Amino acid sequence: MPDEGAPAVTPEADRPAQPDAGTASAEAPSPPSVAVPPGRHPALTGIFVILLFFTLHFARTFFLPVTLAVLLSFLLRPLVRGLRKLRFPAWLASIVVMLSVLGTVGFASYGLAGPAANWLEKAPRELHRLERKIRELREPVSDVGKAAKEVERLARGDSAPPRKVQIEGTGLASNLLSGTQALVAGVLVVVILLFFLLASGDTFRDKARRLLPDPAARERAIAIATQTEHHVSAYLFSVTVINACLGLAVGVAMALLGMPNPALWGVLAAVLNFVPYLGAMVTFAVLFMVSFLSFESTSRALLAPLVFLVLTSLEGQVITPYLVGRRLMLNPVVVFVGLIFWGWLWGVPGALMAVPLMATVKIVCDHMPRLRWVGELLGR
């Protein structure tokens, strides 16, 4: 009879099997490792963005005409689709639209080349005239300032005459025309690529539909691409029409005020209005200079730049927000920083395309859930 105080002995067969140490370490599930996808790592993403921008800068001879052709295809595609509805073949509709645009631009350039060259030729001489006129207007104020300085010098007991400081600056024309050589050299590339983009129609969208295997992902991608293209086309078309109307209004106003070459100043206002803030400032300065050189009366000379200021303020504060919509409006800080960035990246053509490019990026990001925060950052 077993002792009641002794511990019970379990037979070998009834004991639970103890796994071997090596087997336990091999079969025990290891804790899941958290792997960060390379594309989402902040450091790698930052390096990728920096390399992308440097590539766009050093290869701007290639990327600049390609980007311009893509933006123009977004702008002109609604016209091509309108001709397609009239039973025009895609290639013929593209040729008709492109010949119409090139003919309009060529006719305007031919008509304005003479006055523009004339003003650029006599700009140095006219600037000296403008300087003399401004000096004449400042003489009364300058006399008061000299008298005050003389009184101050006598009060100090200083007999040394004040020094004259002359400030020399660089020419405005050289700054405005810098960086446009790449755009002029790529005109042929833009025209050919634009024709192929317009004539291809929805070819690339159909190819993407066939390449995506998942039906849900395929339909979502097609919906995003369709809505993005529609919004980008509507935005670019609206902004182009608004700027053209502003140029027409400025040209008519300058003609009524008696300004020389009013069509030239209207075209200048329309083109530079693609560059917010800076474009209006440059146009105002040019109109101020031409007006003071054209009229003897100071009040009449001030009238032309003031009328332009009223027209551009009405366009920027009322017309554009109403037609384009607040949802597609960009943050003013982002616009200013973007102008500086794209101007550094691609020169004057980059500054002209800065707002359409940023608006395109905003529209694309608004339609992609993972990038919606970027669109919110760019918007107002």
C-alpha positions as CSV (number, residue, x, y, z in Angstrom):
1,M,0.0,0.0,0.0
2,P,1.6,3.3,-1.0
3,D,2.4,5.9,1.5
4,E,-0.1,8.7,1.6
5,G,2.5,11.3,2.2
6,A,4.7,10.3,-0.8
7,P,4.2,12.1,-4.1
8,A,2.3,10.3,-6.8
9,V,4.4,8.8,-9.6
10,T,2.9,9.1,-13.0
11,P,3.7,6.3,-15.4
12,E,5.7,7.1,-18.5
13,A,2.8,6.4,-20.9
14,D,0.5,8.8,-19.0
15,R,3.0,11.7,-18.9
16,P,2.5,14.5,-21.5
17,A,5.2,14.5,-24.1
18,Q,7.8,17.2,-23.5
19,P,9.1,18.6,-26.8
20,D,12.8,18.6,-27.4
21,A,14.5,22.0,-27.0
22,G,15.7,22.0,-30.6
23,T,12.3,21.0,-32.0
24,A,10.6,23.6,-29.8
25,S,12.8,26.4,-31.2
26,A,12.2,25.2,-34.7
27,E,8.5,24.8,-34.5
28,A,7.6,27.8,-32.3
29,P,6.1,30.6,-34.4
30,S,8.4,33.6,-34.6
31,P,6.9,37.0,-34.0
32,P,5.9,38.7,-37.2
33,S,8.5,41.2,-38.6
34,V,7.2,44.6,-39.5
35,A,8.6,45.5,-42.9
36,V,8.3,49.0,-44.3
37,P,7.6,48.9,-48.0
38,P,10.5,50.7,-49.8
39,G,8.2,53.1,-51.7
40,R,6.6,54.3,-48.4
41,H,9.8,54.8,-46.4
42,P,10.1,58.6,-45.7
43,A,13.8,58.7,-46.3
44,L,13.6,56.8,-49.6
45,T,10.7,58.8,-50.7
46,G,12.6,62.1,-50.0
47,I,15.6,60.8,-51.9
48,F,13.4,59.8,-54.8
49,V,11.8,63.2,-54.9
50,I,15.1,65.0,-54.8
51,L,16.5,62.8,-57.6
52,L,13.4,63.4,-59.6
53,F,13.7,67.2,-59.4
54,F,17.4,67.1,-60.3
55,T,16.6,64.9,-63.2
56,L,13.9,67.3,-64.4
57,H,16.4,70.2,-64.1
58,F,19.4,68.6,-65.9
59,A,17.2,67.0,-68.6
60,R,15.0,70.0,-69.1
61,T,15.8,70.0,-72.8
62,F,13.8,66.8,-73.0
63,F,11.2,67.2,-70.3
64,L,10.2,70.8,-71.1
65,P,8.8,70.1,-74.6
66,V,7.2,66.9,-73.5
67,T,5.4,68.5,-70.6
68,L,4.3,71.4,-72.8
69,A,2.9,69.0,-75.4
70,V,1.0,67.0,-72.7
71,L,-0.6,70.2,-71.2
72,L,-1.6,71.4,-74.7
73,S,-3.1,68.0,-75.4
74,F,-5.3,68.4,-72.3
75,L,-6.3,71.9,-73.5
76,L,-7.1,70.9,-77.2
77,R,-8.6,67.5,-76.7
78,P,-12.1,68.8,-76.1
79,L,-12.0,70.5,-79.6
80,V,-10.8,67.2,-81.2
81,R,-13.6,65.3,-79.5
82,G,-16.1,67.9,-80.8
83,L,-14.9,67.3,-84.4
84,R,-15.0,63.5,-83.8
85,K,-18.7,63.8,-83.0
86,L,-19.0,65.4,-86.5
87,R,-17.7,62.2,-88.0
88,F,-14.1,63.5,-88.5
89,P,-11.4,60.9,-88.3
90,A,-9.0,61.3,-85.3
91,W,-6.0,62.2,-87.5
92,L,-8.0,64.7,-89.5
93,A,-9.6,66.3,-86.4
94,S,-6.1,66.7,-84.9
95,I,-4.7,68.3,-88.0
96,V,-7.6,70.7,-88.2
97,V,-7.3,71.8,-84.6
98,M,-3.5,72.1,-84.8
99,L,-3.5,74.1,-88.0
100,S,-6.1,76.4,-86.5
101,V,-4.1,77.0,-83.4
102,L,-0.8,77.4,-85.3
103,G,-2.4,79.7,-87.8
104,T,-3.8,81.9,-85.1
105,V,-0.5,82.1,-83.2
106,G,1.5,82.6,-86.4
107,F,-0.8,85.4,-87.6
108,A,-0.7,87.2,-84.2
109,S,3.1,86.8,-84.0
110,Y,3.6,88.2,-87.5
111,G,1.4,91.2,-86.7
112,L,3.1,91.9,-83.4
113,A,6.7,91.1,-84.3
114,G,7.3,94.5,-85.9
115,P,6.0,96.7,-82.9
116,A,7.7,94.4,-80.4
117,A,11.0,94.6,-82.2
118,N,10.7,98.3,-82.5
119,W,10.1,98.7,-78.8
120,L,13.0,96.4,-77.9
121,E,15.3,98.3,-80.2
122,K,14.6,101.7,-78.8
123,A,14.2,100.5,-75.2
124,P,17.6,101.8,-73.9
125,R,17.0,105.2,-75.3
126,E,13.4,105.4,-74.1
127,L,14.5,104.3,-70.6
128,H,16.8,107.3,-70.4
129,R,13.9,109.5,-71.4
130,L,11.7,107.9,-68.7
131,E,14.5,108.5,-66.2
132,R,14.6,112.2,-67.1
133,K,10.9,112.5,-66.8
134,I,10.7,110.8,-63.4
135,R,13.6,113.0,-62.3
136,E,11.6,116.1,-63.3
137,L,8.7,114.8,-61.3
138,R,10.9,114.2,-58.3
139,E,12.6,117.6,-58.4
140,P,10.3,119.4,-55.9
141,V,10.6,116.5,-53.4
142,S,14.3,116.3,-54.0
143,D,14.7,120.0,-53.3
144,V,13.0,119.6,-50.0
145,G,15.2,116.7,-49.2
146,K,18.3,118.6,-50.1
147,A,17.3,121.5,-47.9
148,A,16.6,119.2,-45.0
149,K,20.0,117.5,-45.4
150,E,21.7,120.9,-45.6
151,V,20.1,122.0,-42.3
152,E,21.1,118.7,-40.7
153,R,24.7,119.2,-42.0
154,L,24.9,122.7,-40.6
155,A,23.5,121.6,-37.3
156,R,26.3,119.0,-37.0
157,G,28.9,121.4,-38.2
158,D,30.0,119.0,-40.9
159,S,31.4,120.8,-44.0
160,A,32.0,117.7,-46.1
161,P,29.5,117.5,-49.0
162,P,27.3,114.4,-49.1
163,R,28.4,111.6,-51.4
164,K,26.4,110.6,-54.5
165,V,25.6,106.9,-54.9
166,Q,24.7,105.6,-58.3
167,I,23.1,102.2,-58.6
168,E,23.3,100.3,-61.8
169,G,21.1,97.3,-62.5
170,T,20.9,94.7,-65.1
171,G,18.6,95.0,-68.1
172,L,15.0,93.9,-67.8
173,A,14.8,92.4,-71.3
174,S,17.8,90.0,-70.6
175,N,16.2,88.7,-67.4
176,L,12.8,88.1,-69.1
177,L,14.2,86.4,-72.1
178,S,16.7,84.1,-70.3
179,G,15.9,80.4,-70.4
180,T,13.7,80.5,-73.5
181,Q,16.2,79.0,-75.9
182,A,15.2,75.4,-74.9
183,L,11.6,76.2,-75.6
184,V,12.3,77.7,-79.0
185,A,14.6,74.7,-79.9
186,G,11.8,72.2,-78.9
187,V,9.0,73.8,-80.9
188,L,9.2,71.1,-83.5
189,V,9.1,68.3,-80.9
190,V,6.1,69.9,-79.2
191,V,4.2,70.1,-82.5
192,I,4.9,66.5,-83.5
193,L,4.3,65.0,-80.1
194,L,1.1,67.1,-79.7
195,F,-0.2,65.7,-83.0
196,F,0.4,62.1,-81.9
197,L,-1.2,62.7,-78.5
198,L,-4.3,64.2,-80.0
199,A,-4.6,61.6,-82.8
200,S,-4.1,58.6,-80.4
201,G,-7.3,59.5,-78.5
202,D,-8.1,56.9,-75.8
203,T,-5.4,54.4,-77.0
204,F,-3.4,54.5,-73.8
205,R,-6.5,54.3,-71.7
206,D,-7.6,51.2,-73.5
207,K,-4.1,49.7,-73.1
208,A,-4.2,50.3,-69.4
209,R,-7.6,48.7,-69.2
210,R,-6.2,45.5,-70.8
211,L,-3.1,45.4,-68.7
212,L,-4.8,45.6,-65.3
213,P,-6.0,42.1,-64.3
214,D,-8.3,42.9,-61.5
215,P,-11.7,44.2,-62.8
216,A,-12.3,46.3,-59.7
217,A,-8.9,47.9,-59.9
218,R,-9.3,48.4,-63.6
219,E,-12.6,50.2,-63.3
220,R,-11.3,52.4,-60.5
221,A,-8.1,53.3,-62.5
222,I,-10.2,54.2,-65.6
223,A,-12.6,56.3,-63.5
224,I,-9.7,58.2,-61.9
225,A,-8.0,58.8,-65.3
226,T,-11.3,59.9,-66.9
227,Q,-12.2,62.3,-64.2
228,T,-8.7,63.7,-63.9
229,E,-8.4,64.4,-67.6
230,H,-11.9,66.0,-67.6
231,H,-11.0,68.3,-64.7
232,V,-7.6,69.2,-66.1
233,S,-9.0,70.0,-69.5
234,A,-11.8,72.1,-68.1
235,Y,-9.4,74.0,-65.8
236,L,-6.8,74.7,-68.6
237,F,-9.5,75.7,-71.1
238,S,-11.2,78.0,-68.6
239,V,-8.0,79.7,-67.6
240,T,-7.0,80.2,-71.2
241,V,-10.3,81.7,-72.1
242,I,-10.2,84.0,-69.1
243,N,-6.7,85.2,-70.0
244,A,-7.7,85.7,-73.6
245,C,-10.7,87.8,-72.5
246,L,-8.4,89.8,-70.2
247,G,-6.0,90.5,-73.0
248,L,-8.9,91.6,-75.2
249,A,-10.2,94.0,-72.6
250,V,-6.7,95.4,-71.9
251,G,-6.2,95.9,-75.7
252,V,-9.5,97.7,-76.1
253,A,-8.9,99.9,-73.0
254,M,-5.4,100.9,-74.2
255,A,-6.8,101.7,-77.6
256,L,-9.5,103.9,-76.1
257,L,-6.9,105.7,-73.9
258,G,-4.7,106.4,-77.0
259,M,-1.8,104.1,-76.1
260,P,0.4,103.1,-79.1
261,N,0.3,99.4,-80.2
262,P,-2.7,98.5,-78.0
263,A,-2.8,94.9,-79.4
264,L,0.8,94.3,-78.3
265,W,-0.1,95.2,-74.7
266,G,-3.2,93.1,-74.8
267,V,-1.3,90.0,-75.9
268,L,1.4,90.8,-73.3
269,A,-1.2,90.9,-70.5
270,A,-2.9,87.7,-71.7
271,V,0.4,85.7,-71.8
272,L,1.9,87.0,-68.6
273,N,-1.4,86.4,-66.7
274,F,-0.5,82.7,-66.7
275,V,2.1,83.8,-64.1
276,P,0.1,85.0,-61.1
277,Y,1.2,88.1,-59.3
278,L,4.5,88.5,-61.1
279,G,2.9,88.6,-64.5
280,A,0.6,91.4,-63.5
281,M,3.4,93.3,-61.9
282,V,5.5,93.1,-65.1
283,T,2.6,94.2,-67.3
284,F,1.9,97.1,-64.9
285,A,5.5,98.2,-65.0
286,V,5.6,98.0,-68.9
287,L,2.4,99.9,-69.2
288,F,3.6,102.5,-66.7
289,M,6.8,103.0,-68.7
290,V,5.1,103.2,-72.1
291,S,2.4,105.5,-70.9
292,F,4.9,108.0,-69.4
293,L,6.8,107.9,-72.6
294,S,3.7,108.5,-74.7
295,F,1.9,111.3,-72.9
296,E,3.2,114.5,-71.5
297,S,0.5,114.9,-68.9
298,T,1.2,113.0,-65.7
299,S,-2.5,112.4,-64.9
300,R,-3.1,111.0,-68.4
301,A,0.1,108.9,-68.1
302,L,-1.2,107.3,-64.9
303,L,-4.5,106.4,-66.4
304,A,-3.4,103.4,-68.4
305,P,-1.7,101.5,-65.6
306,L,-4.5,102.3,-63.3
307,V,-7.1,100.9,-65.7
308,F,-5.0,97.7,-66.1
309,L,-4.9,97.4,-62.3
310,V,-8.7,97.6,-62.1
311,L,-9.1,95.0,-64.9
312,T,-6.6,92.5,-63.5
313,S,-8.0,92.9,-60.0
314,L,-11.5,92.2,-61.3
315,E,-10.3,89.1,-63.1
316,G,-8.2,87.7,-60.2
317,Q,-10.7,88.4,-57.4
318,V,-14.1,87.9,-59.1
319,I,-14.1,86.3,-62.5
320,T,-11.5,83.5,-62.1
321,P,-12.8,82.3,-58.6
322,Y,-16.4,82.3,-60.0
323,L,-15.7,80.4,-63.2
324,V,-12.9,78.0,-62.0
325,G,-14.3,77.4,-58.6
326,R,-12.8,77.6,-55.1
327,R,-12.1,73.8,-55.1
328,L,-9.5,74.1,-57.9
329,M,-8.0,77.3,-56.6
330,L,-4.4,77.1,-55.3
331,N,-3.0,78.4,-52.1
332,P,-1.3,81.8,-52.7
333,V,1.8,80.8,-50.7
334,V,2.1,77.5,-52.7
335,V,1.6,79.5,-56.0
336,F,4.4,81.9,-55.1
337,V,6.8,79.2,-54.0
338,G,5.9,77.1,-57.1
339,L,6.6,80.1,-59.4
340,I,10.1,80.4,-57.8
341,F,10.7,76.7,-58.0
342,W,9.6,76.1,-61.6
343,G,11.3,79.3,-62.7
344,W,14.5,77.9,-61.3
345,L,13.9,74.5,-62.7
346,W,13.0,75.5,-66.3
347,G,13.4,79.3,-66.6
348,V,10.7,81.5,-68.0
349,P,8.8,78.6,-69.7
350,G,8.7,76.9,-66.3
351,A,7.2,80.0,-64.7
352,L,4.6,80.2,-67.4
353,M,3.6,76.5,-66.8
354,A,3.9,76.6,-63.0
355,V,0.3,77.2,-62.2
356,P,-1.1,74.7,-64.8
357,L,1.3,72.1,-63.6
358,M,0.5,72.6,-59.9
359,A,-3.3,72.6,-60.7
360,T,-2.8,69.3,-62.6
361,V,-1.0,67.8,-59.7
362,K,-3.7,69.0,-57.3
363,I,-6.5,67.5,-59.4
364,V,-4.7,64.1,-59.8
365,C,-4.1,64.0,-56.0
366,D,-7.7,64.9,-55.2
367,H,-8.8,61.8,-57.1
368,M,-6.3,59.4,-55.4
369,P,-7.2,58.6,-51.7
370,R,-3.5,58.1,-50.6
371,L,-2.5,61.4,-52.1
372,R,-5.5,63.5,-51.1
373,W,-3.5,65.2,-48.4
374,V,-1.2,66.7,-51.1
375,G,-4.2,68.1,-52.9
376,E,-5.4,69.6,-49.6
377,L,-2.0,71.1,-49.0
378,L,-2.0,72.7,-52.5
379,G,-5.5,74.1,-52.3
380,R,-6.9,77.0,-50.4
